Amino acid sequence: MKTMKRYLGYFLAVVLIAVTAACSKNSYEDYMTVIPKDAKGVAAVRFDNVVNKTGVARSPLIRLALSKMSSAMSADVETKVKALIDDPSLSGIDFSSPAYAFVINNQSIGVTMKVEDASLLDELVATMAKLDFCTKAKKSNDYQWTSLADGSARMVYSDNTLLIVFAGAETAKSLDQMMLDMMSLDVDDSFVTTPQFVKLHELKYEDLQVYFNLGVDVIKQTEFLKELLPTGAKPADYEFVAGVNLREGGVDAQSLLFSTNEKAQKEFDDYFASLKPIKGEYVNKIPRDSKVWACMGAEGDKLVDLLKRVPKIKEALLAAGFVIDAEQMLRSIDGDMLIYAKPDQGEMGLYAQLGKSDFLKDVDSWMESAEKYGYTMKMESTGSYQVEGEDVDLHWAIEGKQLYVGTKTYQPLSVQGQNKHADDMDDALFYAFIDLNHQHLVANSVVVKSTKPGEIIIKADIASFPEILWKGL
């Protein structure tokens, strides 16, 4: 019996190893292995999804471009171009598989796509050559090679892989050698074996996926991400991934800031430990007609330390300190918070659960300080106060273990009705809703959610999408 169990254990182990190996093998394809392991920026695009969801092939822009080009085309070439627009698979490229763009040596951009039918790709290149978009293909080292007519990019392809490189400072000879090396990269030297590749494909949204290392200035507008890092952290120790999905009536996105360095990741987690899971204190108490609201769980001390990294917030806390000790108030928070705004009514406010309210013993000195600096602070009712001065009319109150700060006199919150977002908030550290209808913008509303440090999930509802995109163009 023991022998039978031992053999059964061996059998299950072999099956498990085989399944694991199969899954690992199927997690990438040959055309992906051309991406170098040290790529600091990678983007994946599902063109079939993007084309279908945006209706780009049917857009007036494409029809206009085609009509402009038709005068320079022969009848057979025009027929082929129209056929390609209607059925992109005639190009020989598999548009149902992600296309990858990536940064090489911090100066060149590579693009790799899956080749489904090399003979059809041969025909496409020949058609492009007739239109003077590229040079005629030449065979070398078992691959077909061509260049865009303006010399801005070099292209090489095999039976299963298309590689295009928009070169930086490389000479023609060194560029060809670099591309040849990439086409024959060993899997272990490829990006597909890295933790970053795994993290990229863990994203739930796949129409567009982006990865880059924060140590590389891929896009200048992403500099703000470095400001989210712990003090003294090295940007090169941190990575960023994001995924976007288009859908009927909107766009969904997910991003994650993380580190593959265990020590750096722990520092990051500790840094954002001010955020705690929402317990639900305010989920169904959000004031009606709020155009903007956010719920979160927070630990005051860590939250203030995090907020003070933002210069404007730090300045505001210092300014408030002349009248009331706002920092001490915020540091006393321990639990759920609600921030809401009604811009059309000039109203905004904050409600928060407190761990302690011993700062109330200092209220008399705050009143004296307010008068000294030209403000007036008066008690409206027990535990409720108003601060007035030039351009300032602020109300704050303490009721039991609850803090209120806002533009209106304190009113206890009651249940406002069932929140349609309640179920989605169960596992969240942060959850915000923004109603944009009154702003007459493209989006109707935006939901922002976070379930772990460094993560942001966005769901934007857009009117008449994708038609509105093409009307804009």
N, C-alpha and C positions, 0 to 999 in steps of 0.2 A: 504493500500500500504506500509506504514511504517512497519507494522507487518510482511508483506511478505518479505521485505528487511532484517528485523532483523533475521527472520528464515533462509533466504538464507545465511546471514553472518555466523550464527551459524553452518549451514551445511558445508560451505566451511572451517570453522575453524576446524571442526571435521575431515573432509577429509584430511586437511593439517597435522594435528597431527598424524593421522593414517599412512599417507604416510611417514612422518618423522620417526615415530617409526619403521615402516617396514624397511626403509633404514638403520636405526641404528642397528636393529637386524641382518640384512643381511651383515653388514660390517665385521662381525667376525663369526667364527664357534666354536663349543664346544671345539675342540682340541686345539684352540688357547688360551683358557682361563686358561690353566695350567701355562702360563708365568706369574710370579709374577709382581705385579705393580711396584716394586722397581728395576726391572731388569735394569742394567746400560749399557748393550750391547745386541743387538738383530740382527740376520741376517735371512733373508727369502730367500729361493731358490726354483725356479720353476724347479724341476728336469726334467719334461717332455720336457720343452723348451730347457734346457741345453743339454740333451741327444740327442734330435732330431737335434739341430743346430750344435753340435760338432761331431755328428756321433760316439759317444763314444762306443755304443753297437757294431758297426761294425769295431772298431779300431783293428789294429794288437796287441795292448797291451792286450786287453781283450782276444783275441784268444790265445795269448801266455800264459796268466795266466790260462786260462781254460785247455789248454793242459797240463800244469804243474800239475794241481790239479787232472786231470782225473784219474791218477794212484791210487789215494787214495779214489776214489769214486766207489760206486757200480753202476751198469748200470742204475738202476732206479733213483738214486740220480743225476747222470750225466744228465739224460734225463730231470729231473726237473730243474736243474740249467740252462741248455741250453734254456728251455722253458721260464724261468724267464727273461733271458737276452733278448729273442725275444719279450716277452710280460710282462713287469714289473707289470701289474695290477694283475697277478696271485699271487703276494705276498700278496694281500689283502689290500695293502696300496694305497691310492689315490695320484698318483704322479702328477696329474693335479692341485692339490691344493698345495700352498706353504708349504714347510717344514721350521720350525723355529728352529734356534739354539740361545741360550741365556745364559747370565752369571748369576749365582745364588750366592748371598752372596760374590761376588768378588773372588770366588775360585773354583766353580764347573761349568761345562758346561752342559746345558740341551738341548735336541732335542725333538721336538714334531711334529708328522705327523698325517694326517687324516687317520683313518682306514675305508676302504670301505667294507671289508668283513672279519670279525674276524675269520671265519672258515678257510679261505685261509691263514691268518696270523698264525693260529695254525699249519698248515701244514708246513709253511716256518720255524717256530721255531723248529719244530720236525726235519726237514731236516738239519738245522744248528746244532742241537744237535748231529745228526748222524755223522756230519763232525767234531765234537768236537769244533765247534766255540762258542757254548754256552751251558749252562746247560739245562736240561729238564724243561719245564714250569710247575709251580705249582700255583694252584688257592688259593687266599687269599683275603679277603675283597671284594669279587665279581670281582677281577681283576686277570689276569694271570701275573706271575712274572718269570723272568729269568735273568741270568747274563752272560756276555761274559766269555769265558773259562779262560782268563787271569785275570779276576776280575777287569778289568779297568772300566767297565760300568755295570749299573743295568738297566733293562728294565721292564716296566709294561704297560699293554694295556687293553683296554675295547672294547666295540662294535664300538666306534667311535674315540678313542684317543690312540695313541702310544706315550709313554714318555720314553726317554732314558736319563740317567744322568751319566756323567763321573765325578766321585766324587772327591772332594778335600780331606779335613781332616776328613770327617764324618765317624763315625763307621757304620757298617752294619745296626745296629738297628736304628740309628738316620737317616741314608740315606733312609731306607724304610719308616720311619715316615714322612720325608720331602717330599718324592715322593707321599705318600698317601695324604698329605695335599694339594699338588699341584693339584692332580687329582680331588680334591673336592673343589677347590678354588671358592669362590663367584665371580661373574662377576665384582662387584665393587672393588674387591681386585686384579684384573687382569690387565695386561699391555694393554689389548684391550680397556680399558676405558680412557687411557691417551692421552694427546695432542701429545705425541711423536709417538704413534701408528698411529694417524690420519695423522701426517706429513709424516710418513714413506710411507703410502699408497697414498699420494698425488703425489708421484714421478711417472713420466711417464714411467720409465723403471723398469721392474719387474722380469727379469730372476734371478737377484740377488739384494737384498736390504739389506742395513746395517744401523743400528742405534747404536750410543753409546754416553754416556755422557763424556764430556772432562775431568771431574774430575776423571775418571777411566782410568788407563793405560792399555787399551785393547790391543793395538799394539804399541810397542815402536816407530815404524816408523811414527806414527801419531802425534808425539810431536810437529811437525812444525805447526799444527793447532792452538796450544795454542799461538804461536807467532803472529797469526793474530788478537788476541783479543786486545781490548783497554787497555792502560796502567792501571795496578791495577785491571783489571777484574778478577773475580774468575772463573777458568775453570769449576767448578761444576755448574755454572749458564748457561752453554752453551751446546748445543746438536749438533750432526752431523748426517745427514742422507745421504745415497747415493744409487743410483740405477744403474744397468748395464743391457743392453740388447745386446745379440749376434745377428748378422744378417749376411746374405750372403754377404761376402766381407767386414766385419768390426765389430766394437764394438762401442756402444753408451753408454754414462754415464752421470749422473746428480748428483751433490752433493749440499748440503745446510748446512751452519753453521748458527745456530739460537739460540734464547733463549725463553723459555716460561715465563720468568720474564720480564714484560713490561719495567721496568726501564733499565734492562741489554740490552734488544733488542733495545731500543731507543739509548743507548750509542753506540751500535754496528752500528746502521744505521747512526748516526752522525759521527762516526769514519770513515766510508767509503763514506761520503758525497763528497769526492774529485772526485768521479766518477760521470759523468753526461751522459745522453743519447747522443749517437752519432748523430750529425746533418747531416752528410754526406759530409762534406767538402772534404774528401780525398778518399771516397769510390771507385771512378772510376779513381783515379790518382796514384794508387800504381805503383811504377816503375816496368817495365817489368823485368822478370827473377828473381824477388825477391823470394828467397827460404823460407824466414820467413818475415811475416809482421803482424802488429797489429794496430788496430784502437781503439780509445777510446775517450770519452769526459772527460775533467778534469778541476778542479779548482786548480790552481797552489799552493796556500798556503797550502791547505789541502793535496794535493798530495805530496808535499815535506815532510810535517810532517809524512806522512804515509811511504814514501820511506826511511826516515832517521831511521826508526826502523830496517832496514836491515843493519847490521854492515858494509858490503862491500860497499854499496851505500853511507853510511854516510862517510866512509873513502875517497871514491872517490870525494865526494863533497868538503871535507876539502882540499884534495890535489889540486883540480882544483882551489880552492880559492886563491892559491898562484899566479895564472896567471889571470884568469877571475872569475868573481863572478857568477859561474854556478847556485848557489842556487837562487840568485836574478832573473836570467833569468827564471828558472823553476817556481818560484813563480808568474811570470807575465803571465803565461799561463791561458787562460780562453776560453775554447772551444775544438774543435776537435784536436786530436793528431794522427800522423802516425809515427810508427817506422818500419823500414824495414832493411833487410840484404841480401846481395848476397855473401855468404861465399866463393864461388869459384872465385869471382872477388875481394875479399878483401874490399868490400864496405858495409857500413851501414850508416844509417842516421835517423834523427828525424825532422819532420815538425810539427809545432804546431801553433794554433791560439793564439794570445796574447790579453790580456785585456789592456796592457800598454807596452810601450817600453822606458820609461824614464831612464832606466839604461844605455842607450847609452851615456848619459852625462859623464859617468865614464870611457869611453873607453881609454882616454889619460892616466889615472892613471893605467889602466890595462897594457898598453904597457910598462910603466915604471916598474911596478911590475914584468912583464914577464922577462925583461932584468935582473933585480936584481936577479932572481932565475935561470938564465941560459937558458931562453927561448927567442924566438923571436916572436913577434906578429906584423903582417903587414897588411895593408889594400889592398885587392885584387881589389876591386871596391867599389863604394859608398854603405856603409852598409854591405860589405862583407869582412871577415877577415880570416887570417890563423895564427895558432899558431904552431911553430915548436920547437923541442928540442929533447933530448935523448929519443928515443922510443915514441915520440909524433909527430903526424902530423894531426892536427885537423882544420877543417874549420867551421866557423859559420857566419850566416848572418841574417840581419833583412830586410824584404821587406814589407813595410806598417805595417800591424798587424800580420805578420807571422815570426816565428822564424825557423831557420834551424841550425842544428848541425850535422856534419857528417865527413866522411873520404875523401870525394871528394869536389871539388869546387862547390859552390852553383849554382844550376840550378832551375829556376821556374818550378813547376810541371804543366803538362798539362794532359788532359784526355788521358788515356792509352787504353781505350776500355771498354766494358761492363764487370763489375765484376760479376762473376757467384754467388758470395756470397751476393750480394747487398741486395736482398729481406730479407735474413736471418739476416741482420744487423740492420733492422729497429728499433727494440725494445731493442737493446743491449747497455750496458754501456761499454763493452769491447768485442772485437772480434779479434781473431788471427788465422792465417793460417801458418802451418809448412809443407813444402815439404820435405819428407824424402827419396825420391827416390835416391838422390845422395849419401845417407849414407848407402845404401844397408841393411837397417834394415827390420824387419818384416812388419812394417806399411809403407804404401805408403805416407800417409799424415794424419795430425791431425788438427782438427778445435777446438778451445777453445772459449767459449762464456760465457758471464755473463749478466743477465738482471736485477739483483737486488743484493744488498749487501749480501755477503756470498755465492752466488750461482756460481757454475762452471758447464758448460755443455761441454762435450767432445765427438767428433765424430772422430773415427779413422778408416781409410780405410786400410784394410789388404789384401795383395795378397794371393789368393788361400786359404782363410780361409774357413773351419776349417782344411783342409788337412795338412796345414803347421804345425799345432799344433801337430798332431799325428806323423808326420815325425820327429819332434823334439824329441818326446818321444821315 
